[in-house]
């Protein structure tokens, strides 16, 4: 019986606040996704640098894993650069569009 009293105390404003916390607007959601992708690429670059340093100093334990880390970092960097180039081209195209 006490639970019913607690449920009735929830207002529409409370529900809207909770909904706004869960769903981020499109711009914020895109920015968060972009930020996480850049952080992931940065982590891969750090792993690559460690792998290259280990190879150079002879401390590498598994050459195959080091080569995979280097290849993965390079591939992700190329992908990021291509995405950047496509975004810049789209931005320039929008600038040339006449209204």
LUMTORLO-459443 format. One record per residue (C-alpha): residue number from 1; chain; x, y, z. Coordinates in steps of 0.2 Angstrom, whole numbers, plus 5000, padded with zeros to 4 digits. Example, Ala and Ser with C-alpha at 12.3 -4.5 7.8 and 13.67 -1.06 7.14 Angstrom:
<atoms>
ATOM   nr  kette    xx    yy    zz
ATOM    1      A  5062  4978  5039
ATOM    2      A  5068  4995  5036
</atoms>
This chain:
<atoms>
ATOM   nr  kette    xx    yy    zz
ATOM    1      A  5000  5000  5000
ATOM    2      A  5014  5012  5004
ATOM    3      A  5021  5009  4986
ATOM    4      A  5006  5017  4978
ATOM    5      A  5009  5033  4988
ATOM    6      A  5026  5034  4981
ATOM    7      A  5021  5031  4963
ATOM    8      A  5008  5045  4964
ATOM    9      A  5021  5058  4970
ATOM   10      A  5030  5056  4954
ATOM   11      A  5026  5071  4943
ATOM   12      A  5027  5073  4924
ATOM   13      A  5041  5086  4926
ATOM   14      A  5051  5072  4935
ATOM   15      A  5048  5060  4921
ATOM   16      A  5054  5073  4908
ATOM   17      A  5070  5076  4918
ATOM   18      A  5074  5058  4918
ATOM   19      A  5070  5056  4899
ATOM   20      A  5082  5071  4895
ATOM   21      A  5096  5063  4905
ATOM   22      A  5094  5047  4895
ATOM   23      A  5092  5054  4878
ATOM   24      A  5105  5066  4873
ATOM   25      A  5102  5078  4858
ATOM   26      A  5109  5073  4842
ATOM   27      A  5124  5086  4842
ATOM   28      A  5129  5080  4860
ATOM   29      A  5127  5062  4855
ATOM   30      A  5138  5064  4840
ATOM   31      A  5151  5074  4849
ATOM   32      A  5152  5060  4862
ATOM   33      A  5154  5047  4849
ATOM   34      A  5167  5057  4840
ATOM   35      A  5177  5060  4856
ATOM   36      A  5176  5042  4861
ATOM   37      A  5183  5037  4843
ATOM   38      A  5197  5049  4845
ATOM   39      A  5201  5043  4862
ATOM   40      A  5202  5025  4855
ATOM   41      A  5213  5030  4841
ATOM   42      A  5224  5039  4853
ATOM   43      A  5225  5023  4864
ATOM   44      A  5230  5013  4849
ATOM   45      A  5244  5025  4844
ATOM   46      A  5251  5024  4862
ATOM   47      A  5251  5005  4861
ATOM   48      A  5259  5006  4844
ATOM   49      A  5273  5018  4851
ATOM   50      A  5276  5005  4865
ATOM   51      A  5277  4991  4853
ATOM   52      A  5289  5000  4842
ATOM   53      A  5300  5005  4857
ATOM   54      A  5299  4987  4863
ATOM   55      A  5305  4981  4846
ATOM   56      A  5319  4994  4845
ATOM   57      A  5326  4989  4862
ATOM   58      A  5324  4970  4860
ATOM   59      A  5311  4969  4874
ATOM   60      A  5297  4962  4863
ATOM   61      A  5290  4946  4870
ATOM   62      A  5278  4942  4855
ATOM   63      A  5283  4950  4838
ATOM   64      A  5267  4945  4830
ATOM   65      A  5257  4954  4843
ATOM   66      A  5268  4970  4841
ATOM   67      A  5266  4969  4822
ATOM   68      A  5247  4968  4825
ATOM   69      A  5246  4983  4836
ATOM   70      A  5257  4993  4824
ATOM   71      A  5246  4988  4809
ATOM   72      A  5229  4991  4819
ATOM   73      A  5235  5009  4824
ATOM   74      A  5240  5013  4806
ATOM   75      A  5224  5007  4799
ATOM   76      A  5214  5016  4811
ATOM   77      A  5224  5032  4808
ATOM   78      A  5221  5031  4789
ATOM   79      A  5202  5028  4792
ATOM   80      A  5201  5043  4803
ATOM   81      A  5210  5054  4790
ATOM   82      A  5199  5048  4777
ATOM   83      A  5183  5052  4787
ATOM   84      A  5191  5069  4791
ATOM   85      A  5194  5072  4772
ATOM   86      A  5176  5067  4768
ATOM   87      A  5169  5079  4781
ATOM   88      A  5180  5093  4775
ATOM   89      A  5174  5090  4757
ATOM   90      A  5156  5090  4763
ATOM   91      A  5158  5106  4772
ATOM   92      A  5166  5114  4757
ATOM   93      A  5152  5108  4746
ATOM   94      A  5139  5115  4758
ATOM   95      A  5148  5132  4757
ATOM   96      A  5147  5132  4738
ATOM   97      A  5128  5128  4739
ATOM   98      A  5118  5143  4733
ATOM   99      A  5102  5146  4742
</atoms>
